[in-house]
């Protein structure tokens, strides 16, 4: 009976390999391709090495110029961009009314 189930076990094993290993990798690759296609000069980005900078120029050959400080540009591969930094407004703490003082016990 164990030998009859061997093909089923093999199919389950390959299915697990697909859903655990291959499918997430394909999803991540599609996300990176979408990210690199959205890049434009002026975008603030972070590289996989943790370098923050502003895209100044997209070059041919899969590279771009990244301004990391004033008058300092480095050339990096577009595939090394990890994410685009979004400037989010800082949260303003809501004003809470001060509690009224309790009357002193008489």
C-alpha positions as CSV (number, residue, x, y, z in Angstrom):
1,X,0.0,0.0,0.0
2,X,2.9,2.4,0.7
3,X,4.3,1.9,-2.8
4,X,0.9,2.9,-4.3
5,X,1.0,6.2,-2.5
6,X,4.5,7.1,-3.6
7,X,3.5,9.1,-6.7
8,X,1.0,11.0,-4.6
9,X,3.7,11.9,-2.1
10,X,6.0,13.0,-4.9
11,X,3.3,15.3,-6.3
12,X,2.7,16.8,-2.9
13,X,6.4,17.3,-2.4
14,X,6.8,19.2,-5.7
15,X,3.6,21.2,-5.0
16,X,5.1,22.3,-1.6
17,X,8.4,23.3,-3.3
18,X,6.5,25.3,-5.9
19,X,4.3,27.2,-3.3
20,X,7.1,27.7,-0.8
21,X,10.1,28.4,-3.0
22,X,9.2,29.3,-6.6
23,X,6.0,31.3,-6.4
24,X,7.2,33.9,-3.8
25,X,10.3,34.4,-5.8
26,X,8.3,35.1,-9.0
27,X,6.1,37.5,-7.0
28,X,9.1,39.4,-5.7
29,X,10.7,39.6,-9.2
30,X,7.4,41.1,-10.6
31,X,7.4,43.7,-7.8
32,X,11.0,44.6,-8.5
33,X,10.3,45.0,-12.2
34,X,7.3,47.3,-11.4
35,X,9.5,49.3,-9.0
36,X,12.3,49.8,-11.6
37,X,9.8,50.8,-14.3
38,X,8.3,53.5,-12.0
39,X,11.7,55.1,-11.2
40,X,12.1,58.7,-12.4
41,X,14.5,61.5,-11.6
42,X,13.7,63.1,-8.3
43,X,12.6,59.9,-6.6
44,X,14.1,59.3,-3.2
45,X,15.2,55.7,-2.9
46,X,17.0,53.2,-0.7
47,X,19.5,50.6,-2.2
48,X,19.8,47.1,-1.0
49,X,23.0,48.2,0.8
50,X,21.1,50.8,2.8
51,X,22.2,53.9,0.9
52,X,19.6,56.7,0.8
53,X,19.7,59.0,-2.2
54,X,17.8,60.8,-4.9
55,X,17.7,59.6,-8.5
56,X,19.2,62.3,-10.7
57,X,19.4,60.4,-14.0
58,X,18.3,57.1,-15.5
59,X,21.0,55.7,-17.8
60,X,21.0,53.1,-20.5
61,X,22.2,49.6,-19.6
62,X,20.3,49.3,-16.3
63,X,22.1,51.9,-14.3
64,X,21.2,55.2,-12.7
65,X,22.9,58.1,-11.0
66,X,22.0,58.5,-7.3
67,X,22.8,61.8,-5.5
68,X,23.8,60.8,-1.9
69,X,25.0,64.2,-0.8
70,X,25.2,67.6,-2.3
71,X,27.4,67.4,-5.4
72,X,28.1,63.7,-4.8
73,X,26.6,61.2,-7.2
74,X,27.2,57.5,-7.5
75,X,26.3,55.1,-10.3
76,X,24.3,52.1,-9.2
77,X,22.4,49.3,-10.9
78,X,18.7,49.7,-11.1
79,X,18.3,46.2,-9.7
80,X,20.0,47.4,-6.5
81,X,17.1,49.7,-5.6
82,X,15.2,48.1,-2.7
83,X,12.4,50.6,-2.3
84,X,11.2,54.1,-3.0
85,X,11.0,56.3,0.1
86,X,7.7,58.1,0.4
87,X,7.5,61.4,2.3
88,X,4.7,60.9,4.7
89,X,3.3,63.8,6.7
90,X,4.3,63.8,10.3
91,X,1.5,62.9,12.6
92,X,0.3,65.9,14.6
93,X,-0.7,64.8,18.1
94,X,-4.3,65.5,18.8
95,X,-5.0,68.0,21.5
96,X,-6.7,66.4,24.4
97,X,-8.8,68.6,26.7
98,X,-7.4,68.9,30.2
99,X,-9.5,67.1,32.7
100,X,-11.4,69.4,35.1
101,X,-10.2,69.4,38.6
102,X,-12.3,67.5,41.0
103,X,-13.8,69.4,43.9
104,X,-12.2,68.8,47.2
105,X,-14.2,66.6,49.6
106,X,-15.9,68.6,52.4
